[in-house]
């Protein structure tokens, strides 16, 4: 009587070892569903950053043209940080970029802004352009302000002669997604690089 019981246990162990075909198919189906749910988010992030970068590249050309036509100094103003946005300002004649001083008090900064010859230009867009949710201006470097900032206001200047500051603008998210816009000082043309670059990297090229 003992022999049949042993045979029965061996058969049971054989059946319980490994996964059945149905179990494998279920696991694969769940993994596929999770992958498909994640892809739209990834594509949305890439599409958003492409759109923002291309808009800024075109905007640079338009701003440069207006600076030459109106004999004014234009600048793109970037607000960095979580609520990133940008807008356009202009001033009569040639106004050179001044080195920013982050050590100034808020009152001094406000007084400095009130004395500024620059006024907001609504020709390009009436309201400031906010970046899509999840994206931000991560870094801006120019020749006049080589020290990079992660928050606050930064500027890229376009002179009446059609010259642009050598500068880089990094757009991305909190993670690793970062693209770089590189403004050419002579032509105003903006090159787009699908990775993070600093101004020193651009000079070395």
Buried (B, 14 or more C-beta within 10 A) or exposed (E): EEEEEEEEEEEEEEEEEEEEEEEEEEEEEEEEEEEEEEEEEEEEBEEBBBEBBEEBBEBBBBBBBBBBEBEBBBBBBBBBBEEBBBBBBBBEEBBEBEEBEEEEEEEEBEEEEEEEEBEEBEEBEEEBBEBBEBBBBBBBBBEBBEEBBEBEBBBBBBBBEBBBBBBBBBBBBEEEBBBBBBBBBEEBBBBBBEEBBBBEBBEEE
